[in-house]
Amino acid sequence: MEVGDFVVKPLKDFAKSSARLVKRCTKPDRKEYLKICGKTAVGFIVMGFIGFFVKLLFIPINQIIVGG
């Protein structure tokens, strides 16, 4: 087995499996796209509230520790 085969064969296999994956993928329709957007927005909002409440909780704790 040559060094070229050692490098080229995995790359060919990767390219072949990647092409197969791209052929199987489909573009989401409008309904599916809106569902994904809605769930992403809810995730952003939830993470924002979590960050806000953590910050709200640690402001008094930080004031007590620092004493200022």
C-alpha positions in Angstrom: 0.0 0.0 0.0 1.4 3.3 -1.0 1.3 6.6 0.9 -0.9 8.0 -1.8 -3.5 5.3 -1.3 -3.3 6.0 2.5 -4.2 9.6 1.9 -6.4 9.5 -1.2 -8.8 6.6 -0.3 -10.2 8.2 2.9 -10.7 11.5 1.0 -12.5 9.6 -1.8 -14.7 7.8 0.7 -15.5 11.1 2.5 -16.4 12.8 -0.7 -18.6 9.9 -1.8 -20.5 9.8 1.5 -20.8 13.6 1.5 -22.3 13.6 -2.0 -24.8 10.9 -0.9 -25.8 13.0 2.1 -26.3 16.2 0.0 -28.5 14.3 -2.5 -30.7 13.0 0.3 -31.2 16.4 2.0 -34.3 18.4 1.0 -35.1 22.0 1.5 -37.7 22.5 4.2 -41.1 23.7 3.1 -42.7 26.8 4.5 -44.6 25.0 7.4 -41.4 23.2 8.6 -39.3 26.4 8.3 -41.8 28.4 10.4 -41.8 25.6 13.0 -38.0 25.7 13.2 -38.0 29.5 13.4 -40.6 29.5 16.2 -38.7 27.0 18.3 -35.5 28.8 17.8 -37.1 32.1 18.9 -38.5 30.4 22.0 -35.0 29.1 22.8 -33.5 32.6 22.5 -36.2 34.0 24.7 -35.8 31.3 27.4 -32.0 31.7 27.4 -32.4 35.5 27.7 -34.7 35.1 30.7 -32.3 32.6 32.3 -29.4 35.1 31.8 -31.5 38.0 33.1 -32.5 36.1 36.3 -29.0 34.9 37.0 -27.7 38.4 36.6 -30.5 39.7 38.8 -29.6 37.1 41.5 -25.9 37.8 41.5 -26.0 41.6 41.6 -27.0 41.6 45.4 -24.6 38.8 46.1 -21.8 40.7 44.4 -22.7 43.9 46.4 -22.5 41.9 49.7 -19.1 40.4 48.7 -17.5 43.6 47.4 -19.2 45.7 50.0 -19.7 48.7 47.7 
